[in-house]
Every structure is written in structure tokens, then in C-alpha cells.
Amino acid sequence: MYLQIDKSGANYWRLNYRFAGKEKTLALGVYPEVSRAAALGRRPIADIDTPMILTILKRIDGRGARFTAHRVGSEISRVCRFAIKEG
């Protein structure tokens, strides 16, 4: 997530992500009307299943980035625990 600053002086929260192999940009709001915390809360969470997560972690590990794979797995676990807690 980043803050895009236009030449006109307007500031926009943006999030770059990849979907189906294509890079996309999501607008999360206008700064300062939308705070950083609120913009973080607007990030989309797609429906993902266990085989998809394992495939992603194996791809990361397969390129030799074992620490990154572990970190990503930990973050996914943290998100899942939060989702279960919040219902």
C-alpha cells in the first residue's frame, strides 16, 4: 500500500496486487479523509483455500526463499486466526 501524490496536490491511498498474472491497482481512499489505518482496513481478502495456500508457499520455497515462505505462512496463519476470532 502506498500514498500516490498527484501533480495537482491530491493524495490517494493505492494498493498494487496481482490477479491471474496481471498487475492491478486498487483505490482505497483519499488522504487525509481516509486515514492509513482505515485504508489498511479496506484491503480486499479473497476466498482462498488450503491447497492454494500450500501451492503459494511451495512456489516461494522452491525459488530458495525459505525465510520468506515461513514469514508468509505466519502472516496467513495470523489472518486466519483473526478471521475466526472476529467471526
C-alpha positions in Angstrom: 0.0 0.0 0.0 1.3 3.5 -0.8 0.2 7.1 -1.0 0.0 8.4 -4.5 0.6 12.2 -4.8 -0.6 13.8 -8.0 0.8 16.9 -9.5 -2.4 18.7 -8.6 -1.6 18.0 -4.9 -4.3 15.4 -4.4 -3.2 12.3 -2.3 -4.7 8.9 -2.9 -4.2 5.6 -1.0 -3.4 2.8 -3.6 -2.7 -0.9 -3.4 -0.9 -2.8 -6.1 -1.6 -6.5 -6.4 -1.5 -9.3 -8.9 -4.6 -11.3 -10.0 -4.5 -14.0 -12.7 -0.9 -12.9 -13.6 -1.9 -9.3 -14.2 -0.9 -6.3 -12.1 -3.9 -4.3 -10.8 -4.2 -1.2 -8.6 -7.0 -0.7 -6.1 -8.0 2.8 -4.9 -8.5 2.7 -1.1 -9.5 6.4 -0.5 -8.4 10.0 -0.5 -5.9 11.2 2.1 -6.5 12.9 4.7 -10.2 12.0 4.6 -9.2 8.3 4.9 -6.6 7.6 7.5 -3.8 5.0 7.0 -5.5 2.6 9.4 -8.8 2.9 7.6 -7.1 2.4 4.2 -5.5 -0.8 5.6 -8.9 -2.0 6.7 -10.3 -1.6 3.2 -7.9 -4.1 1.6 -9.7 -7.0 -0.1 -9.4 -10.5 1.2 -10.3 -13.1 -1.4 -11.7 -16.5 -0.7 -8.7 -18.8 -0.6 -8.4 -22.5 0.3 -5.7 -24.6 1.8 -4.4 -26.2 -1.4 -4.0 -22.7 -2.9 -2.0 -21.5 0.2 0.2 -24.6 0.1 0.9 -24.1 -3.6 1.9 -20.5 -3.0 4.2 -21.4 -0.1 5.8 -24.2 -2.1 6.4 -21.8 -5.0 8.1 -19.3 -2.7 10.2 -22.0 -1.0 11.0 -23.5 -4.4 12.8 -20.4 -5.5 15.0 -20.6 -2.5 13.3 -18.0 -0.3 12.6 -20.3 2.7 12.5 -17.5 5.2 10.0 -15.6 3.1 7.9 -18.7 2.8 7.9 -19.1 6.5 7.0 -15.4 7.1 4.2 -15.6 4.5 2.8 -18.7 6.2 2.9 -17.0 9.6 1.0 -14.0 8.2 -1.6 -16.2 6.6 -2.0 -18.0 9.9 -2.4 -14.7 11.8 -5.1 -13.5 9.4 -7.0 -16.8 9.7 -6.8 -16.7 13.5 -8.2 -13.1 13.4 -10.9 -14.1 11.0 -12.0 -17.0 13.2 -11.9 -14.7 16.3 -14.0 -12.0 14.6 -16.4 -14.4 13.0 
